[in-house]
């Protein structure tokens, strides 16, 4: 075998060795052999319900794998949940106060343990062999159970509605009830018509009352105007300088005027004489003469 063939065989051997080394590294990294080479610390999480959570399920922190479930759920003596043992990578420190829950990758995906860190900056971390209380997130089975309960309630509600409709058909929609309702509607129509007629009559009475009030107001205004005119005439008669103010103010002139009228009525114009003055003089009482002092006896 010459030197060139030996060099080729050596190169092929190196290539095959490198391929086998890379394959072994992949097996160690992604296979169970790599998991066996890592170190863990255990913690126990108590869940009220760990349905679907199996041994070997992943433990995720913010989407990154930090461990796995080391065993199946175990019933606690108190009977208020199950304990699930976890194995966490030794180089992972979980902040104290983190929340553990059973999650699901989709509605039909596998179950896993999800860890949510607290919002504040952690002061300490969960120690190995700690017992922690966890919660459970809703999945397809939870939705199915809730849907079954909802359907049961819905069936009960539908039955109640059917019963109520049957009672309504029997009691409210019976022939007697329909006849009474028809009679009530007829009475209501008659009452409405009578009310409409009464409203028309009331409108006529109101219109007549409005006309009467307008007439009364007009008469009152006319009366006030007449009173005002009479006041003006009286004021002009008493305060002016004509015959009427003179007759009202001069008594002697008024007496002479009455005597003139009386003479004209008694004797006429042709045979006029002043008899009224004589009557007036006779009607006046005669003054008694005053006795003289020292008269004859």
C-alpha positions in Angstrom: 0.0 0.0 0.0 1.6 3.2 -1.1 1.7 6.4 0.8 -1.2 8.1 -1.0 -3.6 5.3 -0.2 -2.6 5.5 3.5 -3.3 9.2 3.5 -6.7 8.8 2.0 -7.7 6.1 4.6 -6.5 8.4 7.4 -8.7 11.2 6.2 -11.7 9.0 5.9 -11.1 7.6 9.4 -11.0 11.2 10.8 -14.2 12.1 9.0 -16.0 9.0 10.4 -14.7 9.7 13.9 -15.9 13.2 13.8 -19.4 12.1 12.6 -19.6 9.5 15.4 -18.6 12.1 18.0 -21.2 14.6 16.8 -23.9 11.9 16.8 -22.9 10.9 20.4 -23.1 14.5 21.5 -26.6 14.8 20.0 -27.7 11.6 21.8 -26.3 12.9 25.1 -27.9 16.4 24.6 -31.4 15.3 23.5 -31.7 11.8 24.7 -32.2 10.3 28.2 -28.5 9.7 28.5 -28.0 13.5 28.8 -30.7 13.8 31.4 -29.0 11.1 33.5 -25.7 13.1 33.5 -27.4 16.2 35.0 -27.8 16.9 38.7 -31.1 17.9 40.3 -32.7 19.0 43.6 -36.2 17.8 44.6 -39.2 19.8 45.6 -42.8 18.7 46.1 -45.8 20.6 44.8 -49.4 20.0 46.1 -52.1 20.4 43.5 -55.9 20.2 44.1 -56.1 18.3 40.7 -53.2 17.0 38.7 -55.2 15.2 36.0 -53.1 14.5 32.9 -49.8 15.1 34.6 -47.5 12.1 34.2 -44.0 11.1 35.2 -41.4 12.7 33.0 -43.6 15.7 32.2 -41.6 18.9 31.7 -41.3 21.7 34.3 -41.2 25.1 32.5 -40.1 28.5 33.7 -41.0 31.3 31.3 -41.1 28.7 28.6 -37.7 27.2 29.3 -37.3 23.7 30.7 -35.9 23.7 34.2 -36.7 20.1 35.3 -39.2 17.3 35.1 -41.8 15.4 37.1 -40.0 12.7 38.9 -43.0 10.6 39.8 -46.8 10.3 39.4 -49.2 12.2 41.6 -49.6 10.8 45.1 -52.7 11.2 47.2 -52.1 13.1 50.5 -53.4 11.7 53.8 -55.7 14.7 54.3 -57.5 13.9 51.0 -57.5 17.6 49.8 -55.2 17.1 46.8 -52.2 15.3 45.4 -48.5 15.7 45.9 -46.3 15.8 42.7 -42.6 15.4 43.1 -40.4 17.5 40.8 -36.7 17.4 39.9 -35.2 20.8 39.2 -31.8 21.4 37.6 -29.3 22.1 40.3 -28.1 25.3 38.5 -31.6 26.7 38.4 -32.7 28.9 41.4 -36.5 29.4 41.6 -37.4 32.7 43.4 -39.5 32.4 46.5 -43.1 33.3 46.0 -43.3 31.8 42.5 -46.6 30.2 41.4 -46.8 26.6 40.3 -49.7 25.5 38.1 -50.6 22.6 35.8 -50.7 23.9 32.3 -51.5 22.4 28.9 -49.9 23.0 25.5 -53.2 23.7 23.6 -56.5 22.1 24.2 -55.3 18.6 23.4 -51.6 19.0 24.3 -49.6 17.3 27.0 -49.7 18.5 30.6 -46.7 20.2 32.2 -45.9 22.2 35.3 -45.6 25.9 34.7 -43.7 28.2 37.0 -44.5 31.9 37.1 -42.0 34.1 38.9 -43.1 37.0 41.2 -43.1 40.6 39.8 -40.8 42.0 42.5 -37.1 41.3 42.7 -36.5 38.0 44.7 -34.7 38.2 48.0 -34.5 34.4 48.5 -35.0 31.2 46.6 -36.9 28.0 47.1 -34.8 25.5 49.0 -34.5 21.8 48.1 -37.1 19.4 49.5 -39.6 22.3 49.9 -43.3 21.7 49.9 -45.3 24.2 47.8 -49.0 24.7 47.1 -49.8 24.9 43.4 -52.9 25.6 41.2 -54.4 24.2 38.1 -55.1 26.0 34.8 -58.1 25.2 32.8 -57.8 22.7 29.9 -60.1 20.8 27.6 -61.3 18.5 30.3 -62.1 21.4 32.5 -64.0 23.0 29.7 -65.8 19.8 29.1 -66.8 19.5 32.7 -68.0 23.1 32.9 -69.9 22.6 29.6 -71.6 19.5 31.0 -72.7 21.5 34.1 -73.9 24.3 31.9 -75.9 21.9 29.7 -77.5 20.5 32.8 -78.5 23.9 34.0 -79.7 24.8 30.5 -81.9 21.7 30.4 -83.4 22.6 33.7 -84.1 26.2 32.5 -85.7 24.9 29.3 -88.0 22.6 31.3 -89.1 25.5 33.5 -89.8 27.6 30.4 -91.8 24.7 28.9 -93.8 24.4 32.1 -94.5 28.1 32.2 -95.6 28.1 28.6 -98.0 25.2 29.3 -99.5 27.1 32.2 -99.8 30.2 30.0 -101.6 28.3 27.3 -104.0 26.7 29.8 -104.7 29.7 32.0 -104.1 32.9 30.0 -105.0 31.6 26.5 -108.2 29.7 27.4 -111.4 30.4 25.5 -113.0 32.1 28.6 -109.9 34.3 29.0 -110.0 35.3 25.4 -113.7 36.1 25.5 -113.1 38.3 28.6 -110.3 40.0 27.0 -112.4 40.7 23.9 -115.2 42.1 26.1 -112.7 44.3 28.0 -111.4 45.7 24.7 -115.0 46.5 23.5 -115.7 48.3 26.8 -112.4 50.2 26.4 -113.4 51.3 22.9 -116.8 52.5 24.0 -115.3 54.4 26.9 -112.8 56.0 24.6 -115.5 57.1 22.2 -117.6 58.5 25.0 -114.6 60.4 26.3 -113.9 61.8 22.8 -117.6 63.0 22.6 -117.3 64.6 26.0 -114.1 66.3 25.0 -115.8 67.8 22.0 -118.7 69.1 24.2 -116.2 70.5 26.7 -114.4 72.2 23.9 -117.7 73.9 22.8 -118.4 75.0 26.4 -114.9 76.4 26.7 -115.3 78.3 23.4 -118.6 79.8 24.6 -117.1 80.7 27.9 -114.3 82.4 26.1 -116.7 84.4 23.9 -118.8 85.4 27.0 -115.6 86.5 28.8 -114.5 88.5 25.8 -118.0 90.2 25.6 -118.0 91.0 29.3 -114.5 92.4 29.0 -115.6 94.6 26.1 -118.7 95.9 28.1 -116.5 96.6 31.1 -114.1 98.5 28.9 -117.1 100.5 27.4 -118.4 101.2 30.9 -115.1 102.5 32.1 -114.9 104.7 29.0 -118.4 106.1 29.7 -117.5 106.8 33.3 -114.4 108.5 32.2 -116.4 110.6 29.7 -119.0 111.5 32.4 -116.2 112.6 34.7 -114.8 114.8 32.0 -118.2 116.4 31.3 -118.9 116.9 35.0 -115.4 118.5 35.5 -115.9 120.8 32.5 -119.5 121.7 33.7 -118.3 122.6 37.2 -115.0 124.2 36.3 -115.9 126.1 33.1 -117.3 129.7 32.5 -120.6 128.9 30.6 -124.2 128.9 31.6 -124.2 125.5 33.3 -121.3 126.3 35.6 -123.0 129.6 36.4 -126.3 128.0 37.2 -124.6 125.4 39.5 -122.6 128.1 41.3 -125.0 131.1 41.4 -128.1 130.4 43.6 -129.9 133.6 42.8 -129.7 133.1 39.1 -130.9 129.6 39.5 -133.9 130.9 41.5 -134.8 133.5 38.9 -134.6 130.8 36.2 -137.0 128.6 38.1 -139.4 131.6 38.6 -139.2 132.4 34.9 -140.1 128.9 33.9 -142.9 128.8 36.5 -144.4 132.1 35.1 -144.3 130.9 31.5 -146.0 127.6 32.5 -148.7 129.5 34.4 -149.5 132.5 32.1 -147.8 131.9 28.8 -145.8 134.5 26.8 -148.7 136.9 26.0 -150.1 137.1 29.5 -146.8 136.9 31.3 -146.7 138.3 34.8 -144.5 137.7 37.7 -146.7 135.7 40.0 -143.9 133.4 41.1 -142.2 136.3 42.9 -145.5 137.1 44.8 -146.0 133.6 45.8 -142.4 133.5 47.0 -142.9 136.7 49.0 -146.1 135.3 50.5 -144.4 132.1 51.3 -141.7 133.9 53.3 -142.5 134.3 57.0 -143.4 137.9 58.0 -141.0 139.3 60.6 -142.7 140.3 63.8 -142.3 144.1 64.7 -140.0 144.7 67.6 -142.0 146.3 70.5 -140.8 149.8 71.3 -139.6 150.4 74.8 -141.7 153.0 76.8 -144.8 152.7 74.7 -148.4 153.6 75.7 -150.1 151.4 78.0 
